[in-house]
Amino acid sequence: MSHREELSLFLKSARGRLMPSEVGLPSGERRRAKGLRREEVAALAGMSVTWYTWFEQGREIQLSAPMIERLGRTLRLSGTEREYLFALAQHRPPPLVSRLDEEIRPGTRHLLDSLATPALVIVEDWTVVGWNRYVSVAFRDYGAMPRGERNLFKILMLNERYQGDPEFYREMGQRLTARFKWDYSQTAQPEIFDDIIAELTERSALFRECWARSEIRSHFEGINSSFFPEIGEIWFRHTSYAIEEVPSQRLIVFAPNEERDAMLLERLRKIRPELHSGEPASP
């Protein structure tokens, strides 16, 4: 079966499962089949009946991304179905959604709580929206911070905690800004970065210098440390992973950098009772 044939079947199925009352239309008494009529879908999506009919029939009709978006909203498609529609119609992923999806899905929440090492989730503008108990112990308690103060990029660039070693801070700032520039170049909603860029430009000389450079990075990794009075310093190597279910979210995992660090983290687990709590660290 060709993509066009599958597209035709998919649209007919989506149209057929929607009742007129669900989209604010009268049900009427003389409907030969369940679901919406083609002309109703076309009207709701702002398309001509002819174009929608040809598109549903699998003809070589090229619709713009905004038109496909309107069609997807009209048919009440889920996020996965929206991606499927774009794949069939344009052979590429859909544009990034125009809002930040900050909901932590159950599978991601379970993974965060199952990891015996710090891990957190950020959205496109680097705001932290999920974390586990190890993050609260090793770095900071995001649960006690308003959303506007949970931007990881601003924390790392502005917090004096990271500026004690000028050489380390400079390397970190260069690396983070190069990745932040990459995220900015990829976004479909650059306005969510504007306030962050403006604030950093005003407050950080290092940011101004790094932002003016052409360096970019499409990956996120590095080494950092955290000090614990009971056991000393633990070094972590962190890297990030796209969350397939929510492309606008990234999971960042902090693994012990060396065997010594793994041993110290194990000692910390035994000392800190809060690391054994059954309650999740974030909503």
SERO-4910 file (N, C-alpha, C, O; in steps of 0.05 Angstrom, whole numbers):
BEGIN
 pado doro    nc1    nc2    nc3   cac1   cac2   cac3    cc1    cc2    cc3    oc1    oc2    oc3
  Met    A     17    -24      0      0      0      0     18     25      0     37     27     15
  Ser    A     11     44    -17     27     69    -19     19     88      4     -1     84     17
  His    A     36    108      8     30    128     29      4    143     23    -11    148     41
  Arg    A     -1    148     -2    -25    163    -10    -50    146     -4    -71    156      5
  Glu    A    -48    120     -8    -71    103     -2    -75    101     28    -98    102     37
  Glu    A    -54    100     43    -56     99     73    -67    126     83    -82    126    102
  Leu    A    -58    148     71    -68    174     78    -98    175     74   -112    186     91
  Ser    A   -108    165     52   -136    165     46   -152    150     67   -172    159     78
  Leu    A   -142    126     74   -156    109     94   -155    123    122   -175    122    136
  Phe    A   -132    135    128   -129    148    154   -148    172    157   -161    174    178
  Leu    A   -151    188    137   -169    211    138   -198    203    139   -213    214    154
  Lys    A   -205    182    124   -232    173    125   -239    162    153   -261    167    163
  Ser    A   -220    148    165   -225    137    191   -228    159    212   -246    158    229
  Ala    A   -210    179    211   -211    201    230   -237    217    226   -249    225    246
  Arg    A   -245    221    202   -270    236    197   -294    220    206   -313    231    217
  Gly    A   -293    193    203   -316    176    210   -320    173    239   -343    167    248
  Arg    A   -300    178    256   -304    174    284   -314    199    299   -321    198    322
  Leu    A   -315    222    285   -323    247    297   -353    251    293   -363    249    270
  Met    A   -367    256    314   -396    262    313   -400    292    308   -384    308    319
  Pro    A   -420    300    294   -424    329    289   -426    345    315   -416    367    317
  Ser    A   -439    333    335   -442    347    361   -415    354    374   -414    373    389
  Glu    A   -395    338    368   -368    342    380   -355    367    369   -337    379    381
  Val    A   -363    376    345   -351    400    333   -371    423    330   -366    441    315
  Gly    A   -393    421    345   -413    443    345   -432    443    322   -444    464    317
  Leu    A   -436    421    309   -454    419    286   -479    404    294   -478    386    311
  Pro    A   -502    410    283   -526    395    289   -524    367    277   -513    363    256
  Ser    A   -535    348    291   -533    320    283   -550    314    258   -541    299    240
  Gly    A   -574    326    256   -591    321    233   -603    293    235   -597    278    253
  Glu    A   -621    287    216   -635    261    217   -629    244    193   -635    220    194
  Arg    A   -616    254    172   -613    238    148   -583    234    142   -574    242    120
  Arg    A   -569    222    160   -541    216    155   -538    186    149   -546    169    165
  Arg    A   -528    181    125   -525    153    117   -502    139    131   -502    114    133
  Ala    A   -483    154    141   -461    141    154   -453    158    179   -460    182    180
  Lys    A   -440    146    198   -431    160    221   -408    179    214   -394    176    194
  Gly    A   -404    199    231   -382    217    227   -389    242    212   -412    247    205
  Leu    A   -368    257    205   -371    282    191   -371    277    161   -359    258    151
  Arg    A   -384    295    146   -383    295    117   -358    309    108   -346    325    123
  Arg    A   -350    304     84   -326    317     73   -329    347     73   -311    362     80
  Glu    A   -353    357     65   -357    386     63   -356    399     91   -349    422     93
  Glu    A   -363    384    112   -362    394    139   -333    397    148   -325    417    161
  Val    A   -317    376    142   -289    378    149   -276    401    135   -260    416    147
  Ala    A   -282    403    109   -269    425     93   -277    452    104   -259    470    107
  Ala    A   -302    456    111   -310    482    122   -297    488    149   -288    511    153
  Leu    A   -295    468    166   -283    472    192   -253    478    190   -242    492    207
  Ala    A   -240    466    171   -211    469    167   -204    493    149   -181    499    146
  Gly    A   -224    506    138   -219    529    121   -208    522     94   -192    536     83
  Met    A   -217    499     83   -208    489     57   -232    488     38   -255    488     47
  Ser    A   -226    488     12   -247    483     -7   -255    454     -6   -238    437     -1
  Val    A   -280    448    -12   -289    420    -12   -274    404    -33   -267    381    -28
  Thr    A   -269    416    -56   -255    402    -77   -227    394    -68   -219    371    -73
  Trp    A   -212    413    -56   -185    406    -47   -185    385    -26   -168    367    -26
  Tyr    A   -203    388     -7   -204    367     14   -211    340      2   -199    319      9
  Thr    A   -230    339    -15   -238    314    -28   -215    301    -42   -210    277    -40
  Trp    A   -201    317    -58   -178    306    -73   -156    296    -53   -144    275    -58
  Phe    A   -152    312    -32   -132    304    -12   -139    277      1   -122    260      5
  Glu    A   -164    275      9   -173    250     22   -173    227      2   -169    204     11
  Gln    A   -177    232    -23   -176    211    -43   -148    201    -49   -144    182    -64
  Gly    A   -128    215    -38   -100    207    -43    -87    218    -67    -66    208    -76
  Arg    A    -99    238    -79    -87    251   -102    -62    267    -94    -58    272    -71
  Glu    A    -46    273   -114    -21    287   -108    -26    317   -103    -19    334   -118
  Ile    A    -40    322    -80    -46    349    -72    -26    357    -50    -23    343    -30
  Gln    A    -13    379    -54      7    389    -34     -6    411    -17    -11    433    -26
  Leu    A    -10    404      8    -21    424     27      2    436     43     22    423     49
  Ser    A     -2    461     51     18    475     67     17    464     96     -3    452    104
  Ala    A     39    468    111     39    458    139     17    471    156      4    457    171
  Pro    A     11    498    153    -11    509    169    -38    496    162    -55    493    179
  Met    A    -42    489    136    -67    477    128    -70    449    140    -91    441    148
  Ile    A    -47    434    140    -48    408    152    -53    410    182    -67    393    193
  Glu    A    -41    430    195    -46    435    223    -76    439    228    -87    428    247
  Arg    A    -88    456    212   -117    462    216   -133    437    212   -153    432    226
  Leu    A   -126    421    192   -140    396    187   -137    377    211   -156    364    219
  Gly    A   -113    375    222   -109    358    245   -125    367    269   -136    350    284
  Arg    A   -127    393    274   -143    403    296   -173    398    291   -188    391    309
  Thr    A   -182    401    266   -210    396    260   -217    367    265   -239    361    275
  Leu    A   -199    349    259   -204    320    262   -197    310    290   -200    286    296
  Arg    A   -189    329    308   -183    322    336   -162    300    338   -164    282    354
  Leu    A   -141    304    322   -119    284    323   -103    286    348    -98    308    358
  Ser    A    -93    263    358    -75    263    380    -47    272    370    -43    275    346
  Gly    A    -28    276    389     -1    283    381     12    263    363     25    270    343
  Thr    A      8    237    369     19    216    352      6    216    324     19    213    304
  Glu    A    -20    219    324    -35    220    298    -27    244    282    -25    243    257
  Arg    A    -22    267    295    -12    291    281     14    285    267     18    292    243
  Glu    A     32    272    280     58    265    268     54    246    245     68    249    224
  Tyr    A     36    227    248     30    208    227     19    222    202     26    215    180
  Leu    A      1    241    206    -10    256    184     11    271    169     12    270    144
  Phe    A     29    284    183     51    299    169     70    279    154     79    285    133
  Ala    A     75    256    167     93    237    154     81    227    128     95    224    108
  Leu    A     55    222    128     41    212    103     39    234     82     42    229     59
  Ala    A     32    258     91     27    280     73     51    294     62     52    302     39
  Gln    A     72    297     80     96    312     72    122    297     75    143    307     68
  His    A    120    272     85    144    255     88    165    269    106    189    266    101
  Arg    A    156    283    127    174    295    146    159    300    172    134    299    172
  Pro    A    174    304    194    160    309    219    145    335    219    152    353    203
  Pro    A    125    338    236    111    364    237    128    385    250    147    379    264
  Pro    A    120    410    247    134    432    261    131    428    291    112    415    300
  Leu    A    150    439    306    147    437    335    121    451    344    113    471    332
  Val    A    109    440    365     84    452    374     90    481    384    112    487    392
  Ser    A     69    498    382     73    526    388     70    532    418     66    555    425
  Arg    A     73    512    435     72    517    463     92    497    476     98    476    465
  Leu    A    101    504    500    119    486    514    102    465    528     85    471    544
  Asp    A    108    440    522     94    418    535    109    411    561    131    399    560
  Glu    A     98    419    584    112    415    609    101    392    625    110    387    647
  Glu    A     83    377    613     72    354    628     92    331    628    101    322    607
  Ile    A     98    320    651    115    297    653     98    272    650     80    267    667
  Arg    A    103    256    630     87    232    625     94    211    646    116    211    657
  Pro    A     75    192    651     79    172    672    105    156    667    119    150    687
  Gly    A    111    149    642    135    133    637    160    148    644    179    137    655
  Thr    A    160    174    638    184    191    645    186    194    675    208    193    686
  Arg    A    163    198    688    163    201    718    174    175    731    189    177    750
  His    A    165    152    721    175    127    732    205    124    728    219    115    746
  Leu    A    215    132    704    243    130    699    259    148    718    279    140    729
  Leu    A    250    173    721    264    191    739    266    180    767    287    181    780
  Asp    A    244    169    777    244    158    804    259    132    807    267    124    829
  Ser    A    263    118    785    277     92    786    307     95    785    322     78    794
  Leu    A    317    117    774    345    121    771    358    127    798    348    143    814
  Ala    A    380    114    804    395    118    829    417    138    825    439    135    835
  Thr    A    412    159    810    431    180    804    415    205    796    392    202    788
  Pro    A    426    229    798    410    253    791    401    252    762    415    244    744
  Ala    A    376    261    758    365    263    731    343    284    731    328    286    750
  Leu    A    341    299    710    320    320    708    310    322    679    323    312    661
  Val    A    288    336    675    276    340    649    274    370    644    264    385    662
  Ile    A    283    380    621    280    408    613    263    409    588    262    390    572
  Val    A    250    432    584    235    437    560    253    454    542    276    460    548
  Glu    A    242    463    519    257    475    498    273    499    507    296    503    498
  Asp    A    262    516    525    277    540    533    294    535    558    304    553    570
  Trp    A    299    509    564    316    500    586    303    503    614    317    502    634
  Thr    A    277    508    615    264    508    641    261    480    652    253    462    637
  Val    A    269    476    677    267    449    689    238    444    697    226    459    712
  Val    A    227    422    687    199    415    693    197    388    708    175    382    718
  Gly    A    218    373    710    217    347    724    245    341    736    265    349    724
  Trp    A    245    328    758    271    321    771    266    299    791    243    293    798
  Asn    A    287    286    800    284    265    820    297    274    847    308    296    849
  Arg    A    295    256    867    305    263    893    335    269    894    345    285    909
  Tyr    A    350    255    876    379    259    876    386    287    867    406    298    876
  Val    A    371    298    849    376    326    840    371    345    863    387    364    867
  Ser    A    350    340    879    345    358    902    367    357    922    373    377    935
  Val    A    379    334    925    401    331    945    428    341    934    443    354    948
  Ala    A    433    335    908    460    341    897    462    370    887    484    381    888
  Phe    A    441    381    877    443    407    864    425    428    877    435    447    890
  Arg    A    399    426    874    381    446    886    353    435    886    346    416    871
  Asp    A    336    446    904    309    437    907    291    453    888    282    475    895
  Tyr    A    287    443    864    270    457    844    242    460    854    227    479    845
  Gly    A    233    442    871    206    444    881    200    469    897    177    478    900
  Ala    A    221    481    908    218    505    924    222    530    908    221    552    919
  Met    A    226    527    882    231    550    864    207    555    845    196    536    834
  Pro    A    200    580    842    179    587    822    189    579    794    213    578    789
  Arg    A    170    574    776    178    566    749    197    586    736    216    577    722
  Gly    A    192    611    740    209    631    727    238    631    736    255    643    723
  Glu    A    244    618    759    271    616    769    284    589    763    306    584    771
  Arg    A    269    572    749    280    544    744    292    541    716    293    519    706
  Asn    A    301    563    704    314    560    678    343    552    682    359    566    693
  Leu    A    350    528    672    376    516    677    399    533    665    420    535    677
  Phe    A    394    544    642    415    560    629    422    585    645    445    591    650
  Lys    A    401    599    655    406    622    671    420    615    698    438    629    707
  Ile    A    411    593    710    424    584    735    453    579    731    470    589    747
  Leu    A    460    564    711    488    557    706    506    581    699    529    582    706
  Met    A    494    599    684    510    622    675    512    644    696    532    659    696
  Leu    A    493    646    714    492    669    732    498    662    761    507    680    776
  Asn    A    495    637    769    499    630    797    528    631    804    545    618    791
  Glu    A    535    645    826    563    648    834    576    621    842    600    619    842
  Arg    A    559    602    848    570    575    855    588    564    833    606    549    840
  Tyr    A    583    571    808    598    559    786    621    577    777    634    570    757
  Gln    A    625    600    790    645    618    781    670    619    797    688    635    793
  Gly    A    672    600    816    696    599    834    721    592    819    742    603    825
  Asp    A    720    575    799    743    568    782    739    581    755    723    571    739
  Pro    A    752    604    750    748    619    726    751    603    700    737    606    681
  Glu    A    771    585    700    777    569    676    754    549    671    745    547    648
  Phe    A    745    536    692    723    517    690    697    532    681    682    522    664
  Tyr    A    692    555    694    668    570    688    668    579    659    647    578    645
  Arg    A    690    588    649    692    597    621    687    574    602    672    578    582
  Glu    A    699    551    607    695    528    589    665    520    589    654    514    569
  Met    A    654    519    614    626    512    616    608    532    601    590    524    587
  Gly    A    613    558    605    597    578    592    598    576    562    578    580    548
  Gln    A    622    572    551    625    569    522    609    545    512    596    546    491
  Arg    A    611    523    526    598    498    518    567    501    519    553    494    500
  Leu    A    558    512    541    529    515    544    517    535    525    496    531    514
  Thr    A    531    557    520    520    578    502    520    567    473    501    573    458
  Ala    A    540    551    466    540    539    439    516    520    435    505    519    414
  Arg    A    509    506    456    485    489    454    459    505    455    440    499    441
  Phe    A    459    526    471    435    543    473    430    557    446    407    560    438
  Lys    A    452    565    432    449    577    406    437    557    386    421    564    369
  Trp    A    445    532    389    434    511    371    404    508    376    388    507    357
  Asp    A    396    507    401    367    505    408    352    529    397    329    526    387
  Tyr    A    363    552    400    350    576    390    347    575    360    326    584    350
  Ser    A    366    565    346    365    564    316    344    543    307    334    545    285
  Gln    A    338    523    324    320    502    316    291    507    323    273    493    313
  Thr    A    286    526    341    259    529    351    240    542    331    248    557    313
  Ala    A    215    534    334    194    547    318    181    571    332    164    584    321
  Gln    A    191    575    356    180    597    372    203    612    386    206    610    410
  Pro    A    219    627    371    242    641    382    235    661    404    252    669    420
  Glu    A    210    669    405    202    689    425    206    679    454    209    695    472
  Ile    A    205    652    458    208    641    485    237    645    495    243    642    519
  Phe    A    256    650    476    283    654    484    290    684    488    311    690    500
  Asp    A    273    702    479    280    730    477    287    742    505    307    755    508
  Asp    A    270    737    525    275    748    551    300    736    564    315    751    578
  Ile    A    306    711    559    330    698    570    355    711    558    373    718    572
  Ile    A    354    714    531    377    726    517    381    755    527    404    763    531
  Ala    A    360    770    530    362    798    538    374    800    566    391    816    572
  Glu    A    364    782    584    374    783    612    404    776    613    419    788    627
  Leu    A    411    754    599    439    746    600    457    766    586    480    770    595
  Thr    A    448    779    566    464    800    552    470    823    572    492    834    571
  Glu    A    450    829    588    454    851    608    471    843    631    487    859    641
  Arg    A    469    818    640    481    810    666    507    795    663    522    793    683
  Ser    A    514    783    640    537    765    638    555    773    615    548    772    592
  Ala    A    579    782    622    599    788    602    608    763    586    612    765    562
  Leu    A    609    741    600    617    716    587    596    708    566    603    699    544
  Phe    A    570    711    573    549    705    554    551    723    529    549    713    507
  Arg    A    555    749    534    558    767    511    580    759    492    577    760    468
  Glu    A    603    751    504    625    742    488    619    717    472    625    715    448
  Cys    A    607    697    486    602    671    474    579    673    453    581    660    432
  Trp    A    559    690    459    537    692    440    546    705    414    534    700    393
  Ala    A    566    722    415    576    736    391    593    717    373    598    723    350
  Arg    A    600    694    384    616    675    368    598    658    350    573    659    352
  Ser    A    611    644    331    595    628    313    594    598    322    582    582    308
  Glu    A    606    592    345    606    564    354    578    555    362    564    568    376
  Ile    A    571    531    353    546    518    361    552    489    367    572    477    358
  Arg    A    535    477    384    537    448    391    509    436    389    490    447    400
  Ser    A    507    413    376    481    400    374    478    378    395    458    363    394
  His    A    497    376    414    495    356    435    500    369    462    510    391    463
  Phe    A    492    356    483    493    367    509    506    347    528    495    326    534
  Glu    A    531    353    536    545    336    554    567    351    567    576    373    558
  Gly    A    577    341    590    599    354    604    603    341    631    591    321    637
  Ile    A    620    353    647    627    343    674    622    365    694    631    388    690
  Asn    A    610    359    717    607    378    738    608    363    765    608    339    765
  Ser    A    609    379    786    612    366    813    592    378    832    580    399    828
  Ser    A    589    364    855    573    373    877    587    366    903    597    343    905
  Phe    A    586    384    922    600    379    948    580    371    969    559    384    972
  Phe    A    586    350    984    569    341   1006    586    340   1032    608    328   1032
  Pro    A    577    354   1053    593    355   1077    601    328   1089    622    326   1100
  Glu    A    584    308   1085    589    282   1098    611    266   1083    626    251   1096
  Ile    A    613    270   1057    631    252   1041    650    267   1022    668    255   1011
  Gly    A    646    293   1019    664    308   1001    651    312    973    627    312    970
  Glu    A    668    315    953    659    322    926    654    298    909    671    279    908
  Ile    A    632    298    895    626    277    875    625    290    847    612    311    844
  Trp    A    639    278    828    639    288    801    620    271    784    619    247    786
  Phe    A    604    286    768    584    272    751    590    279    721    598    301    715
  Arg    A    585    259    704    585    264    675    556    264    666    542    245    671
  His    A    548    286    654    520    288    646    517    288    615    535    297    601
  Thr    A    495    278    606    488    278    578    458    279    576    444    273    595
  Ser    A    448    286    553    419    290    550    408    272    528    422    263    510
  Tyr    A    382    266    530    368    248    512    341    260    505    326    269    523
  Ala    A    334    259    480    307    267    472    287    247    482    291    223    482
  Ile    A    264    258    492    242    241    501    224    236    477    210    255    468
  Glu    A    223    212    467    209    207    442    179    215    444    168    224    424
  Glu    A    167    210    467    139    216    469    133    246    469    111    255    461
  Val    A    153    262    478    149    291    478    175    304    467    193    310    482
  Pro    A    176    308    441    201    318    428    212    344    439    236    349    437
  Ser    A    195    361    452    204    386    462    217    383    490    226    403    501
  Gln    A    218    359    501    230    354    527    256    339    523    259    323    505
  Arg    A    276    344    542    301    329    542    306    318    570    302    333    590
  Leu    A    314    294    572    322    281    597    352    285    600    368    277    583
  Ile    A    361    296    623    390    299    629    396    281    652    385    283    674
  Val    A    415    263    648    423    244    668    452    250    677    470    254    661
  Phe    A    456    250    704    482    255    715    493    229    727    484    220    748
  Ala    A    512    217    713    523    191    722    550    196    736    564    214    728
  Pro    A    557    181    757    583    184    769    605    182    749    605    165    731
  Asn    A    624    201    750    644    203    729    664    180    730    673    170    709
  Glu    A    672    172    754    692    151    758    683    131    779    663    136    793
  Glu    A    698    110    783    690     90    803    690    102    831    672     95    847
  Arg    A    709    119    836    709    132    863    683    148    867    672    147    889
  Asp    A    674    162    847    649    177    849    625    159    853    607    166    868
  Ala    A    625    136    840    603    117    844    603    107    872    581    103    884
  Met    A    626    102    884    628     92    912    618    114    931    604    108    951
  Leu    A    626    139    926    616    160    943    586    164    941    573    169    961
  Leu    A    575    161    917    546    164    914    532    141    929    511    146    940
  Glu    A    543    118    929    531     96    943    531    101    973    512     95    987
  Arg    A    553    113    983    555    120   1012    534    141   1018    521    141   1039
  Leu    A    530    160   1000    510    181   1004    482    169   1006    466    178   1022
  Arg    A    476    149    990    450    137    991    444    125   1019    422    126   1029
  Lys    A    465    115   1031    462    102   1058    459    123   1080    446    118   1100
  Ile    A    471    147   1075    471    168   1095    445    185   1094    435    192   1115
  Arg    A    435    190   1070    413    209   1067    386    194   1065    381    181   1044
  Pro    A    370    195   1085    344    180   1085    325    190   1063    308    175   1054
  Glu    A    327    216   1056    308    226   1036    312    213   1009    293    215    992
  Leu    A    335    201   1004    339    187    978    324    161    977    322    148    956
  His    A    313    152    999    297    127   1000    267    132   1002    252    113   1006
  Ser    A    259    158   1000    231    164   1002    216    153    978    226    151    956
  Gly    A    191    144    983    175    133    962    160    154    946    148    148    926
  Glu    A    162    180    955    148    201    941    165    213    919    189    216    922
  Pro    A    153    219    896    168    232    874    177    260    883    164    273    899
  Ala    A    200    269    871    211    295    879    197    317    865    197    340    875
  Ser    A    185    313    842    171    334    827    143    325    820    137    301    820
  Pro    A    126    345    812     98    338    806     96    319    783     74    311    775
***
